[in-house]
């Protein structure tokens, strides 16, 4: 007798979805339990453990100001005087091995007004407060822990308040748009992320001068990235070091919850954050800047369809191989919506030339952008050969 051939049971799509939801729920519960045990242990046996408030730059429209941040256990930062490999590795580890502090009272003091909230299970806090007349330009205020002033000093937080005479806003990607990341190669991306400091990372040639020209001391910038919030301080240090226009960074959580594993879909996150910005400023039109390495062209084209008349232009940096240029160009043509320019550009100078012709930047700024591009080129060459 021959044994009957056994076949694996067929699992339907609804059943797969139920199993996925169950696993995410188990993972979320386990993650919360571990965090809670660690927090309770520290509260009982390490009551004097210093804490750190990490404020994320927020933004305001005519009605409300939105800002967030995180409270974590303080860890002494590594010396910035040395840029050794070991120092960089330890610093990278500390970014991702953060010990968040849940259920702690956070206070925002804006002039004479005070607002309070509690941190969530991951140590994040969120505020939505009424806009006051003082909120203009790069507005600063204080964030503190009123019940733990001896464990954490207050910090200065920033809110971007677009000028009343802003001509447009800019929404920019970060990875492979302003920061050389090589996201199309997982190995190279991880090497650059984990083994490089903000000081040593390379910005694309001329991008700081181009963004200053677009900013023109009045047009707001917003940065949307799928990088985790753990990299917030690193990205801020990088942008400050490279003199890139400051603006809110809209990143994503790096963890497990009931709806996502690790960080959720890249495309979903970016569309949600761009939509959030566009909805916050219904009277403002925007320029979108990204790269060809992932889904930026598709995401930005979707925004043109969803918000007709709101997008002035789309600049996509071509980060693919040169022999793939024709294929990428065809991709741009297939995604073009209405008469909104969707340009595949080789470098910052090409985008700046179009922006000058369209009147988005002064034509006199082209010389500065070209000069900065040439000055930056050798840094990019060093990164490529590294």
Long-range contacts (C-beta under 8 A, 24 or more apart in sequence): 21-258, 24-256, 24-257, 24-258, 24-259, 24-260, 24-261, 25-258, 27-256, 27-261, 28-256, 28-257, 28-258, 31-255, 31-256, 32-121, 35-100, 35-102, 35-121, 35-122, 36-102, 36-121, 38-99, 39-101, 39-102, 39-103, 42-73, 42-99, 48-151, 49-73, 49-74, 49-151, 50-74, 50-151, 50-152, 51-101, 51-104, 51-145, 51-148, 51-151, 51-152, 52-152, 53-106, 53-143, 53-144, 53-145, 53-152, 53-154, 53-155, 54-232, 54-233, 55-143, 55-155, 55-156, 55-157, 55-158, 56-229, 56-232, 56-248, 56-249, 57-157, 57-158, 57-159, 57-160, 57-246, 57-247, 57-248, 57-249, 58-127, 58-157, 58-158, 58-159, 58-160, 58-248, 59-159, 59-160, 59-161, 59-220, 59-222, 59-248, 59-277, 59-280, 60-131, 60-135, 60-139, 60-159, 60-160, 60-161, 61-131, 61-162, 61-280, 61-281, 62-131, 63-130, 63-131, 64-128, 64-129, 64-130, 64-131, 65-127, 65-128, 65-129, 65-130, 65-131, 65-135, 65-159, 65-161, 66-126, 66-127, 66-128, 66-280, 67-108, 67-126, 67-127, 67-157, 67-159, 68-124, 68-125, 68-126, 68-127, 69-106, 69-124, 69-125, 69-143, 69-157, 70-98, 70-100, 70-119, 70-122, 70-123, 70-124, 70-125, 70-229, 71-100, 71-101, 71-104, 71-106, 71-119, 71-123, 71-125, 71-145, 71-152, 72-98, 72-99, 72-100, 72-101, 72-123, 73-98, 73-99, 73-100, 73-101, 74-152, 80-199, 83-197, 83-199, 83-200, 85-195, 87-197, 88-194, 88-195, 88-196, 88-197, 88-200, 89-194, 89-195, 91-197, 92-193, 92-194, 92-195, 95-230, 95-231, 95-233, 95-234, 96-228, 96-230, 96-254, 98-123, 98-230, 100-124, 104-145, 104-147, 104-148, 105-145, 105-146, 105-147, 106-143, 106-144, 106-145, 107-143, 107-144, 107-145, 107-146, 108-141, 108-142, 108-143, 108-157, 109-141, 109-142, 109-143, 109-144, 110-134, 110-135, 110-141, 111-141, 116-146, 122-253, 122-255, 124-229, 124-253, 131-161, 135-159, 135-161, 136-161, 136-163, 137-161, 137-163, 138-246, 158-246, 160-220, 160-221, 160-222, 160-246, 160-247, 160-248, 162-218, 162-219, 162-220, 162-281, 162-284, 163-217, 163-218, 163-219, 163-220, 165-218, 166-218, 166-219, 166-220, 166-284, 167-216, 167-218, 167-219, 167-360, 168-219, 168-284, 168-285, 168-286, 168-287, 168-312, 168-360, 169-219, 169-220, 169-221, 169-222, 169-277, 169-281, 169-284, 169-285, 169-286, 169-287, 170-211, 170-214, 170-215, 170-219, 170-220, 170-221, 170-222, 170-247, 170-286, 170-287, 170-288, 170-289, 171-221, 171-222, 171-223, 171-224, 171-274, 171-277, 171-286, 171-287, 171-288, 171-289, 172-211, 172-221, 172-222, 172-223, 172-224, 172-288, 172-289, 172-290, 173-223, 173-224, 173-225, 173-270, 173-289, 173-290, 173-291, 173-296, 174-223, 174-224, 174-225, 174-227, 174-235, 174-249, 175-225, 175-226, 175-227, 175-291, 175-293, 176-291, 176-293, 176-317, 176-319, 177-204, 177-207, 177-289, 177-290, 177-291, 177-296, 177-317, 178-203, 178-204, 178-207, 178-211, 178-223, 178-239, 178-242, 178-244, 179-203, 179-204, 179-235, 179-238, 180-204, 180-380, 180-383, 182-319, 183-293, 183-294, 184-293, 184-294, 184-319, 184-320, 192-383, 193-231, 197-234, 198-234, 198-235, 198-237, 198-238, 198-241, 199-237, 199-238, 199-241, 201-238, 202-376, 202-379, 202-380, 202-382, 202-383, 203-238, 203-242, 203-244, 203-376, 203-379, 204-317, 204-347, 204-348, 204-376, 204-380, 205-347, 205-348, 205-372, 205-373, 205-374, 205-376, 205-377, 205-379, 205-380, 206-347, 206-348, 206-349, 206-352, 206-369, 206-370, 206-372, 206-373, 206-376, 207-242, 207-244, 207-348, 207-376, 208-242, 208-243, 208-244, 208-245, 208-372, 209-348, 209-365, 209-368, 209-369, 209-371, 209-372, 209-373, 210-348, 210-351, 210-352, 210-355, 210-361, 210-369, 211-244, 211-245, 212-243, 212-245, 212-365, 213-352, 213-355, 213-361, 213-362, 213-365, 213-368, 213-369, 214-245, 214-287, 214-355, 214-360, 214-361, 215-245, 216-361, 216-362, 220-247, 221-245, 221-246, 221-247, 222-247, 222-248, 222-250, 222-277, 223-247, 223-248, 223-249, 223-250, 224-250, 224-270, 224-273, 224-274, 224-277, 225-249, 225-250, 225-251, 226-251, 226-252, 226-263, 226-266, 226-269, 226-270, 227-251, 227-252, 228-252, 228-253, 228-254, 228-263, 229-253, 229-254, 230-254, 250-276, 250-277, 266-294, 266-295, 267-295, 267-298, 267-299, 270-295, 270-296, 270-299, 271-299, 271-302, 271-303, 274-299, 274-303, 275-303, 275-306, 278-303, 278-307, 278-310, 285-309, 285-310, 285-311, 285-312, 286-310, 286-311, 286-312, 287-311, 287-312, 287-313, 287-314, 287-315, 287-355, 287-360, 288-313, 288-314, 288-315, 289-314, 289-315, 289-316, 289-317, 289-351, 290-314, 290-315, 290-316, 290-317, 291-316, 291-317, 291-318, 291-319, 292-316, 292-317, 292-318, 292-319, 292-320, 292-328, 292-331, 292-344, 293-319, 293-320, 297-331, 297-332, 297-335, 297-342, 298-335, 300-342, 301-335, 301-336, 301-337, 301-342, 304-337, 304-338, 304-340, 305-337, 308-338, 311-340, 312-340, 312-358, 312-360, 313-340, 313-341, 313-342, 313-343, 313-354, 313-355, 313-358, 313-360, 314-340, 314-341, 314-342, 314-343, 315-343, 315-345, 315-351, 315-354, 315-355, 316-342, 316-343, 316-344, 316-345, 317-345, 317-346, 317-347, 317-348, 317-351, 318-344, 318-345, 318-346, 347-373, 348-373, 349-373
